[in-house]
Amino acid sequence: MFKVLLAKSLSVEENKNDIARGAAKYTGHISLVVQAADVLVGNLGKPILQQLGIKHIDLDYFATTVRLGAYLHDWGKANQHFQEMVYLKTLDPKSPDPKLRDYRKRILALSKEHSDKQMLRHEIISGILALQVPTFREWLEQCQNANLMIAVWAAMGHHLKIGINQNNQAAEFIAEIPSGIGDELKFYTHHSDFQAVLKMGHKALGLPESLPDLPPEIWSKSQLQKALINLRNEFIQFESQLDWEQQKFIAAVKATVIAADLAGSALPLAEEDFKEWIEQVLSLQLSKEDIQKLVNQRLKGQKLRPFQELIAKSRRRVTLVKAGCGTGKTIGAYAWGEKWAVGRKLFFSYPTTGTASQGYIDYADGTEIEAALMHSRADLDRELLFSGESDDSEGIDARLMAFQAWRKKLIVCTVDSVLGLIQNNRKPLYSWAAIAQSAFVFDEVHAYDTRLFGALLKFIKAFRGAPILLMSASFTPEQLQAIRQVLAEQGEELDEPIEGPKELEELKRYDIKYVPEVTDFDEKEIWQPVIEALRNKQKVLWVTNSVPSCIKIYRTAKIKLAEQLPQLSLEPLIYHSRYRYKDRLKKHKAVIEAFGKNEPVLAITTQVCEMSLDLSADFLISAMAPAASLIQRLGRLNRRMTKPEEGAKQAIIYPWNNDGRPYDLAELATGKQLIQEFSGKTGISQRDLAQVAARLHSEKVEQVKSSWLEDNWCNRPDFLREGGYTITVLLGEDETAIWDIAEQRRQELLKRGINESRMKLFKQEAQAWSVPIRIEKDYYQWERRGFYPITLKGRIRYSEEVGAEQ
């Protein structure tokens, strides 16, 4: 039925490309992934073992186990159900060739016999073939200096689908066989392509030249169920004997096989030599000169402050800095990098500002040298590297964004992009080749919830060879003790946190006023001070806790300013997270530029301002929020103050009544306690805030289980932090425009002799049009284009001015 076995489906355009066709073949793809694994372990094998502090497992053992996992990762695609699926996606139902149309109809009829479902995922079949077929297992076990069981775990887990049931919940078994799917499944182990892969094992892994005897091709449902039970029992027995170093080793093998599969998918569009391309990308590391230029450009001719010097000279692998906003700790962090990040990449991560992960959104305003380092390409501009999505619809944008981390020396990102690795989140797993050779700065640690801080502890414990700098406005005694204990278990010490400059930390920056009752933003208590501040040419920042309230305040502000300050011709600015990505960038830029001018400004934002806006306001209005959030918001007020004679600036805090959302009542209570402590007082410093905040955070440090490190044969994502309320979508009204742009670009490429897939260009353009919205109850039923659900037309009211209204 299938003369050629496929590993991936092909679009009509890709089917005309010899390179793409070869890479999509079963034999071609497995070969490329094995080659990619060789390049990865050849360049990163030693750094990976050092990064994780693995001392008792040698490099050759790691390299061969990874290679064996890469070799086995798609064995199971040689089955009838998978081949039917990829052929149905590949064969054009509108083909002018009647033989092809008839061929597709025959395959479709076969697929209907088992309800268009697959009896088992291909990764699970890979495990069955490798371990439950005695002749295959005996042959594979002759791979010298490798662990077959761990290689199989890596192969079975490379799509993060093992250990969950059909409802994406944790399962007590390896997999379920769906009902109504027939009683047997054909494995193409007698196919010439599978034979070619066996021969590949001899050449690539030194396996015996004499190939193993082949099992029967037809497997009954009961045989498969028995094989699954046998696998599970053996897995449980094997994992009961593992120690911590072996668990880290297993996690590293799994991540590296995923990276090899990622890189092995790049060849179809890479014009450069495949191996050389990956080697050049992996070699993009910071030099001393890179960091010196960055520090110098940030300093603007000034010298490092004493506390920045202390950070730069830190002698501990894990260093803590306790300093507030505007003290220059970012420059100190880069100066720290001169000692600890040379010959590495550097991840500089901030907490996300909403409840959902924002992924790789750069939060730095950035200098020229920062921009250069964050976009290092080494003349290898490969924004799109993939010929299509994998069979289980993993988001192509996640893989593309992750590959950008491979191609940068400095990665400024959200903390989810790093710590998400601890819970098998896709983006950091796809960034493994970068994370495995990096130093790390975690800023604003005081904004972490208990689960996120628990993941940080697990990261410190696992990455015992990685330089780590933790920066926060405050650390609780419980947090310090937990970090100290993790390091002590590994024979390391922790110095006391390096404190920010006393002269800046103790500056009397803020006067805080609490307005206990506000009805529709009381004219006297709220709007009158705002109008007066603007009349006095001040810069006003208003922070609220939800997008609807942000839009409402913005519209009210337009009316108020037109009525009361017509002579200023002043338009308020609005900024929140629910914009198309391209619109959000414009809004971000507009706010930053406005605060940089010597003119009055009123910006109304949500909590996105807490981490993403490097600006200094003269007057702050804020809804009540958790203590950590309020401190961050206050960090935007009087931020550039350096001398006592400059004087304090006022903040007005008003109640927030919205059933606890987006914060729960316990979180809001910490904010109320903080404000009660300072309301009505004048001359409040950052140190004052930090001391009270440390007392308020009485939550115990949570011990977090790591899916990546501790689930062993299971390989599924888990939540890094508490669940969010948003999902990233494309608006139904925008779809036609995205397709039009994709087609226009396709025509431009055709003129240059490049035949590109429309769908691929759609996915590339779609990233700019994607918008986070609050989860709607029926979103599971919406159509999808690649990674993104498409909203129903008319469901979400959207404008470039105010974004998505829900």
N, C-alpha and C positions, 0 to 999 in steps of 0.2 A: 504493500500500500504506500509506503514512504521510502522512495529510493535513497533519499538523503534525509538524515535526522537533523532537526533544527534545535538550537538552544534558545533562540529569540525569534520573535516575529519580525517581519520586514514590511515597511510601507511600499506602496507602488513605486515611488521614486527610488527608495533604497534597493529595491529588487533589480534596478537597472545598473547598480554600482557593484562592480566585481569585488572591491575591498569590503564593502558592507555585507555582501552576500557571504563571503568567506568567513567573516568574523561572526556571523549569525549562525553558522553551521555548528552542530554538536562538536565535531572534532576541532574546528577552528577556535571556538570560544574557549573550550577547555585548555587548548594549547596556549592561548594568549594569557589566560589567568595563571597558568603555571609559570609562564615567562615573567609575568608581573610579580608573582610571589618571589621569584629568584632575585629580581631587581630590588624589591623591597627589603628582603632579609639581608641582601648583600650590602645595602646602604644603611639600613636602620636596625639590623639585628642586634648589634652590640649596644647602640643607644637605648633600644627598647628594654633589654635586660638590665641595663644600668638605671634607667628611669624608674623601673619598678623594684629596683634593689634585689633582683634575682641573682643570687651568688652561687647556688649549688646545682644549677642546670646549665650545661655548656651551650655555646652558640650553635654548634653543628646540630645538636639535638633539636634545638628550637627551629633552625632553618629547615631541616628535613621534615619535621612534623608539620610545619606550615606548608611546605611544598606538597606533602601528601594530602593535607586537607584541601588545598587548591585543586589538586588532581581529582579528588573524589567529589568536589562540591556539586557538580551537575551530572554525575553518573546517572542519577535517577530520572533524568529527562528522557532516557531511552525507554519510554513506556507509551502505550497507545493513547491514553487519555491526554497526556501532555502534547504529544505530536498532533493530535487532532486539533487541539486548541490553537497552537501556534500556526498551523497550516491554514486554519479558517481565518485567522487574523491576517495572514500573508497573502493568500490567494484573492485576487480582485474579483468580486462577484459580477463586475461589469466588464470583465475582460472580453476583448473581441474574439479571443480564441475559444471556440466551442468545446474543445477538449479540456481546457482548463476549467471552464464553467461546469462541465459535467463531472470532472474530478472533484471539484469543491462540493458539489451536490452529494456525491457519494460519501465524502468525509462528514458532511453535515448530517446525513442520515445515520451514520454510525454513532455520531455524537449524541443524537437524539435518543438512541437506545439506552443511554445512561444519563438522560436528563441534562446533558451538557455539563455535567459535573465531573470532577476528578475524584477517583476513589481515594487516593492519597496524594499529598504534596510530593513534588519530586525530591526534595531534600530527605524526606523520610525514606523514600525508596532507595536513595543513595546509601543510607545507613543499613537498610535491610540487605542490599546486595553485598555490601562490604563485610558485614558481620554475621549474617544469617545464611549465607551461601558458603558452605564449608570450603569448597575449592577456591573461591575468591579470597576468603579470609586467610587461608593458609598461604596463598600466594602473596597477599598484601603484607602479612606479618614478616615476610622476608625482606622488607624494606629496612635497611640497616640504619641504626641510630635514630629511630623515630618511634613515636607512640601512636599506634593505630587507633586506639580508643579516643584519644584526644583529637586526632585528625578527623575522625568521624563526627565527633561533637561539633567541631568547627564547620564541617561540611553541612551537617544537618541544621545548624543554627544560623547560616549566613543570610537568611531572610527574616530572622527574628520572629519566627512563627511556631517555634517548638515549645511545648509546655502550655499551650492554651487550647481551649475547646472551640467549637464552632461559633460561640457567642463572645469570643475574645476574652474569656475569663480563664483564670488559672485552672489547669486540668491535673488530674491525678495520674494521667497516663500520657503516652507520647502523642497519640492522635486518635481521632474518631473516624470510623468509616461510615459515610452517610448512608442512609437507607434509600431504597429506590434507585440504586446505581448499578444493579447487576450483581452477578455472583463471581465474576472472574476479571482479571486484568492481565494484559499481555505485556511482558518486558521484552524489549528488542535486544536481548543479549547475544542473539545469533546474527544480528545485523552486521554488515561489513564495517559500518562506522563505529559500532561498539568494539569490534575486533581491533580497529585502528587505534582506539583509545587504550585498549589493553597493551598493544605494542608500544604506545607512547609511554606507558608506565615503565617498560624495560629501559627505554632511552632516557627518560627524565629522572627516574628514581632508582635505576639499577635493579629493578625487579627481575626475577628469572625470565630468561628469554623464552623458555618453554611456557606457553600460556596455559592458564588453568582450564580444566574441563568446564563445560558450560552447563548451567542448570536448565530445566525445562522453561520454555518461554511463558507458558500459561500458569498463573498463580490464582488459586481460588481465594475467595473472601476469607474462609476459615484459616487457610495457610497464612495469609497476611496478618490476621488477628493474632494468631499464635506467634508469628515473628515479632509483632509489636510487644507482646507480653514478655517474650524472651529478652528483647532489647532492654525494656524497662527494668527487669529484674537484674540484668547484668550492669546496667548503668548505676542503679542504686548501690549495688555491691561495690562497684569501683569507686564511687564518690565517697563512700564511708571511710576510705583509707587515705583521703587527701589531707594534706596540711596546707597552711596559709600560703607558702611559697608556691606549691603546686597549683593552688587555685588562681594565683596571680599569673602563673605560666599559662594555664588554660585560657584565662581571659585574654592574654596577649595573643595567643595562637588564634583564637576566634576573631579578634579584632583585625589581625593582620590578614587573615583569609578574606574577610569582608573587604579590606582595603585592596587586596589583590583582584578581587572580582570587580571592584569599582574601577581600578586602573586598567584592567584587562578589557573593559568595555570602551576604552578611550580610542583604541586604534582605528576604528572605521573612519574617523575624520582627521586623524593626526597625520600630517604630511611628513613630519620629521621622523627620524628613526625612533621606533617605539620605546626601546630600552633607554636610549640616550635622552629622550624627552623626559621620561620619569626621573632619571638620574639628575637631570638639570633642575627639575622642579624641587626634588628633595634636597638639593644642595643650597637652596635659597635660605641662608642663615644670616643672622646679624653679625656684623663686624664691630670692632671697637670704634672704628671711624663712624659707622652708621649711628651708633648710640651717642657718641660725642657730638656729632652734628645736631642730633635731635635735642640733646640737653642744652647745647649752646643757643639754638634757635628759640627754645622755650625760655631761657634765661634772659635773652635780649640784652646782653652785655653785663648783667648783674652776676654776682658770685653766688655760689650755693650758700644757703643759710646753714647755721650750725646743725640744726636738726636734720636737714637734707644731707649734710656730710655724714652724720651718724648712720642714716639709712644706706648711703652709698658704701660705707665701710663695714656693713654688717658682716659678722663672721659666721653667723648661723645659717644653715640651709633654709630654715623656716624663721622668718622675721616678722614681727608685729609692729605696726605703726598706729598710734592712737592720735588722730588729729582731725580737726573739723574742716569744713568747707573753706576754700580760699586761703589755705595756709601754705600751699605750694607742695603738697605731698605727691602730686603727680610727677613733678620734676624730680622729686626725691626718688620716686619709683624708677624713673628712667635712669637716674644716676646709679641706682642699685643694679640696673641691668648691665652697666659697664663692667661690673664684677661677675655677675651671675648669668647673664644671658648671651654673652659672646659665644659664637659657634652654635647657637640655638635659635629657634624662633621665640617670640615673646607674645603670650596671650595676656591682654589687659582686659579684664572682665568686670562688668558692672551688673548689679541686680536688674532684672527686668522691671519695668515701671507698671505693668499691668498684671493681671492674674494669669494670662496666657503667655507662653514663650514667644518673644518677638524674633527669635533666630538671629541671623547675622546682620542686625542693623547697627551700623557704626554710631556710637554715641559721642565720639570725640569731635569737637569743633575742628581741631587739627591744624598743624603747621604744614608748611610745604614739605618738609622732610618726612613728617608723619604720613602725609598723603602718598609720598613716593614709596615708603616702606610698606604701607598697607596695600599697595597695588603693584608689588614686585612681580614682574612677569618674565624676566630674562628672555625677552623677545619671543615668548611662547604664548601668544594670545589665543587661548582656547576656551572661550566662554561656554561653548557648547561641545561636549565631548561624547554625547551618547546618542545612539541611533534610535532609541525608543525606550519606553519604560519596560521594566522587568515584568514578568508574568503576573506578579501579585500587586501590581499598581502602586509600587512605592513611588513617592513623589520625586519626580525628576529634579525639581527645584532644590530639594534637600541635598541631592548628590552634587548638583552644580555648585551650590553655595559652599558645600564642604570642600570641593576641589579648589575653591578660591583660597581656603585656609592652607592647602598644600602650597599654593603659589604666592604666599605672602611671608614676609619676615616678621611683620608686626600685625597682630590680629586684635583689633579692638572690637569687643563683642559683648553679648549678654552672658551671664554666668552659666546659663543653661547650655551654652555652646561648649562648655568644658565639663562642668559637673554632671551634665546629662549623661555623660559616659558611664557614670556609676550605676545608672538605672537603664542602661542599654538604649538610650534615646538615639534616634537615627543620625541626626546631624553631627553630634560629636563622634559617634562611631565612624561615620564616613570621613571625619577629620583626623582619624587615628594617626595617619602618617605625619601630621603636623604636631598633634598633642604628644606623640611619643618622643619628640626631640625639642621640647619647649621648656622655657621657664614661665612662671605664672604669677600674675598680680591679680589679687582679688580685692576690689575696692568696695567700700560701703558695706562691710560685712554686718554692721548693725541692722541692716535692712533685711537680713535673711530670716525666713521663718524657721521653725524648729526642724522641720524635715530637710530643708535646704542646708542648714548648718550641719545636720547629721551627715549629709552627703559630703560636705566639705571635710569633715573629720575622716570619713572613709577614704577620701581622695588623698589626704595627707598621709594616712597609714599605708595606702597602696603605692603611692608614688614617692617612695622613700629616697629616690635618687634625684628628684626634681627640685630645683630652687623655687621656693614659694614665698611670696610677700603678701601678708594680710594687712589691709588698711581699713580703719573704722573710726567713726567719731567716738565710739565707746565699746568696751568689751565688758561683759558681766563677769563676776568672779567664777560663775559656773562654766562659762565659755573658756576662760583662761585655763581653768583646771582641766577641762576636757582635752584641750589642745596639748597641754603639758603632759597629760597621761598618755596620749597616743604616742607622743615623741619618746617618753620615758620607756615605753614598752619596746622601742627600737634602739634604746641606748643613746638617745639624743636629748639635749637640754634645750630649754626655751628661755631666752632672756626676757626681762620685763619689756613691755611695749615701749618703743621709742615715741616720746610725746612731742606733739607739735610745738612750735615756738611759743614760749610763755607770753611774749609780748603781743602775739596775735590771738592766741587762744583766750586770753583774759581781757581783750578789748571789749568795751561796753558797746556792743553793736546794736542791741535790740531793745525797744520798748514794746511790751506786749499788752494788748487790751482785749479782754474777752467780752463779747456782746452776748448775754445769755439768752435773749429772745429776739428773733428777727422774723418779721412777717413780710414776705416778698421783698427782701433786701431793703429794709427800712431806710427811708430817704435820709434821715438825720444821722443814723449810726453808721451807715455804709456809704451811700452814694455821695453824700455831702463831703466827707473826707476825700473820696476819690476825685471828685470834681476840683476840690481845692488843691490837691496835689498836682493835678494836671495843669491847672491854672498857673501853678508855681514852677512849671516846666520840669516836673519830676517824672520818673519812670515807675509805672505802677504794674505790679504783677498780681493777678487774681487767680487763685487756684481752687478749683472745685473737685468733687469726687466722682462725677459721672458725665458722660457725653451729653445727655439731654439737658442737664443743668448748665453745662458749659455753653451750649448753643443758646439756651434761654437768656443767660446773662449777657452773652455777646449781642443778641438782638436788642435787648433792653439798653445796652451801652450805646449802640448806634443812635438810638432815639435820644438818650440823655445828652450825649456829646453834641448832637446837632442842635438840641434845644438850649443847652446851657453854655456851650463853648463854641458857638458858630464861628468866632473869629479865628480859631485855631485850625479849622478844616481838618480835624483829627479823626481818623478812622481807627476803631479798635482792631486788634489782631486776635485771632482765635487759633488754638493749637491743641489737638488731642490725637488719640491713636487711630480713630476710625475714619481715616482717609485712605484713598488709593495710595499706594506707596509713592508714586511719582508726585502726587499732590501733597503728601505729608512732607516730603523733602523741601518743597517750595515753602510750606508753612513754617517749617523749622528754620530755614534760611531767612525768611522775612522777620521772624522774631529776633534772631541773633543780630541781624543787621540793624534793626530798629533800636535795640538796646546799645548798639555801638555808636549811634549818632548822638549829637548834643541837642536832642529834641525830646519833648514829652512823648510818652508812649503808654498805652494801656493794652496789656496782653492778658487774655483770658484763656486759661489752660486747665487741663485735668492733671492728674498726678504724673503724667509723662514728663513734666518739667523737673521732677525731683532728681533725675539722673541725667537727662539729656540736654538740658539747657544751661550752658555756661554763661550766665549773665548776672548782672548786679542791679537789683531794683532799689528804688528809694522808698517804696511803700508797698507793703504786702497785705493782701486780703486772702484769707484761707478758710475753707470749711474745716470743721473739726475732723481730725484724722488720727491714726495711731501715732504714738510718740515719735517713733523712728521716722515716719513720714513728715511730721511737723518739723522735726529738726532738719530734714532735707530741704523742706520748703523755705525754712528760715535761712538755710545756706545760700539761697538766691537773693537774700536781702542784705544790702550793705556789704556785699561780698568783697569789694575791692578796698575796704577800709584798712588802713595801715597805721593810723595815728589816732590817739585819744581825742585830739582837738577836732577831728572830723565829725564827731558826735554820733549818737545812736539814731536809728531809723525805726519808724513805727510799723508794727504788725497788728492787724485786727483779725481775731479768730471768732467765727460764729458757729452755732450748732449745726449738726448734720443729722437730718431725720429722713432715713430712707430704708427702714427695716434692716439696718446694719450693713447693707450692700454699698460698695464692694467689700466692706470690712465687717467682721463680726463684732458683737457688742464688747467682747473682752478686749479686742484690739483698740476699739474706740475709747474704752475706759482708760487705757494708758495715756492717750492723748489728753483726755479730760484732767487726769491727775497732773500731767505736766503743766498744762495751762493754769490750773488752780494754784500751782506752786508759784507761778510767775506773773499771773494776771495783775495788772495795775502797777507792777514794779517797773522801774526804769533802770537802764544800764545793765542789761543781761548779756553775759558772754557765752561763747560756745562751750567753754569749760563748765559753766554753770549748768547748761542744758545737758551736757554729757554726764555729769555727776548724778543729776536727778534721773535721767533716762536709765542709767545703769541700775539704779535701785528699783525702777519700775519693771524691768524685764526679769521677772522672777520665774519664768518658765524653765522647767528642767531641760537639760540637753537631751535630745532624743537619739537613741541608738537606732541607726537605720540599716536595714539589710540591703545589700547591693545585688541587684539582678545580674550585673556584669561579672562580679567577682565571686558570688556565692551560689548562683543557680546551676552552675556546672553544665549538665547536659541540656537543661532548659535554656532557651535563648529568646527572651521576649522583653519588650520594653515595660517599664513601670514608671509611675509618676515621680518626678523629681521634687515637686512641691505640691501643695494642695491644688485640686482641680480648678480650672478656670471657667470663665463664662463666655469666651469668645472663640470664633472659628474664622479662618481666613478663606474668603470666597472671591469669585468674580461676579459682578453684577450682570444680570441677564441683559440689561440695556446696553452693556459694553461689549458683549460678545462679538457682534457684527464688526464693530470698529477694530477689535483685536485681530479678527480674521483678515480684515482688509489690509491692515498694516503688515501682517504676516505674508499675505499674497504679494503685496508691493515689494517687500524685501526679497521674496522668492524670485520675482521677475528680475530684480536688480542683480541677484546672484546668477541667474540663468544667463544674463548678458555677459557675465564674466566666466561662463562655462562651468558654473557650480550648480549642480542639480540638488537642491535642498528640500527636505520634507516640510510641507506646509504645517504639519502638526508640531514639528520640532520648533519652527519659527513662532508658532502660536504660543507654545509654552514659554519660550524666551521672552516674548513681548508681554505675556500675561503677568509676569512678576511685577511689572510696573503698574499694572491695573488692579492688582490684588488688594483687597480691603478687609480688615478684621471687623466682624460684626458680632453682636450678641447672639448666642446660639438660639436658633429657632427650633421649635419642637419637631417639625417635619423635615429638617434639613437632610436626614438620611435618605429621603425620597428624591432629592434634587438630582438632576443630571450632573455628571462630572466631566470636566475636560482636563485630562491628566490628573494632576494633584488636586485641582480646585473644584469644589461644588459650585454650580451656577445657580444664583438666586432666581426665583420666579420674577418675571417682569412686573414691576409695580409693587413688589413686596417691600423693598428697601428704598426709601426716599433719599436721594443723594444729590449733592451739588458740590462743585469744587470749592465753594465758599465755606460751607459749614460741615461738609463730609456726610457720613451716613447718619440718618436720623431714625432711631428706633424707640 
